[in-house]
Amino acid sequence: MQNDRITLKDLSIFSSDGSDDVFALIDATTTHAGRAALRKHIHHPPDTYTALAGIQEAIKFWASNPGLWPEVISNGTLVMLEKYFESADNASAPPSGISLVSSAFVQKILHRQQYFLTQFSITHLRDFLQGCTQLSEISAIPEVPTSLKRELDALTDALGHRLTQRVLAVTKETSYRELAQLNYHVRREMKNMISRMTDVYARLDAWHAMAASTAKNNWVFPELIPAKPICFDAAGMYHPLLHTPVPYTLSLGENHHFLLLTGANMSGKTTFMRALGVGALMAHLGMGVPATKLRISFLQGIITNMHVEDNILKGESYFFAEVQRMKQTAEKIGQDKPHLVLMDELFKGTNVHDAYECTKGVIDGLLLHKDHLMILSTHLYEVARQLEDNKEISFSYFVTQLASDDSFRFTYELKQGISNDRIGYRILQKEGVIDLLNKKQ
């Protein structure tokens, strides 16, 4: 799956301050390396159906076996090892002479800082190897999926290094002579091996994090199917960042791949599309999704057009930015590999007449690309009305309850059909804007 920066921003996957975003919700990693691996996984999800299915099986295993995750490896362990091996190329000569025959007590007095640094470093290395050993032993469990076993076996192979058992045997009573010799050989022989093992551990940490967040939030694992025929069959799907979300049911497929949404401003159209986009992305990470059920085909990517920004430095208007984003969308859906396309109230940056013509033209063009799943919301009800006889389009709207006293309430309920609600002026009145503007000094 390929998702660009705009899509990840539109779906609130990452925020500028690291809070109130989807990433913070699923980030149950225990190390900075694992967190970096999780970010990389989100930016570059599996690019084939087979790879995605394999990762999902691995995450399912961790979700079912949380007690198997080793706790001996901490973030401090990996940070210390990184610093320890950074200086490996500048290590001193082999320990010899008085440094080897002196007792630990003498060494603590003569080289206090070096003694404790060596002991501290080797102890962290021992902890890392202990944790990796615990992980490698999981490979023997018959239910371990192939994708996970492959990573665990890589750890097993690396643990075969000639120094591994000597490091694992280190205790508080280990002599300085042994520590000094280990320190010399480890820094020269194990640097590349530990780097490779850290990469494997980081990926496992990311997979385990997605499993942990899935279990914690009671998300369900989706049914993944090959790219074609296209399918997005969801029940009880909701936006994971909302405290009291409204769940939705949606079914898109080969014969009904286009959904046109209408409804008043703030009635729930954008949140609904974001919920679908977030759910689709989480499914393509291999983890659980916020829904009671999801059956989804493997997608090439998610394309959003929700929060377009102008560029004052380039002299680009808001409307031109919208056009450029639509051009990028057209180029991507020119491929025969399925995408999920989410477009929210297109062409807000121009007049109503132009917006009508542009929206109608875009919809006519999008309908020609039947290998993609498309959802478009519009505030131009005239466009929806002109297309309502088109059997290729499904129509849904968000309900707004209107009272005789001009008050209103959003129910966030999704129904089939086209909305006629127009409450923009009512909102201005309710917020007192009209009264303020008409008040004379």
Secondary structure, DSSP 8 states (H G I E B T S, - for coil): -B--HHHHHHTTSS-TTS-SSHHHHH---SSHHHHHHHHHHHHS--SSHHHHHHHHHHHHHHHH-GGGS--S--HHHHHHHHHHHHTGGG------THHHHS-HHHHHHHSHHHHHHHHHHHHHHHHHHHHHHHHHHGGGSTT--HHHHHHHHHHHHHTTSTTHHHHHT--TT--HHHHHHHHHHHHHHSHHHHHHHHHHHHHHHHHHHHHHHHHHTT-B--EEE-SSS-EEEEEEE--TT-SS---EEEEEETTB-EEEEE--TTSSHHHHHHHHHHHHHHHTTTS-BSSSEEEEE--SEEEEESS---BTTTTB-HHHHHHHHHHHHHHHHTSSS-EEEEEES--TTS-HHHHHHHHHHHHHHHTT-TTSEEEEE-S-HHHHHHHTT-TTEEEEEEEEEE-TTS-EEEEEEEEES------HHHHHHHTTHHHHHH---
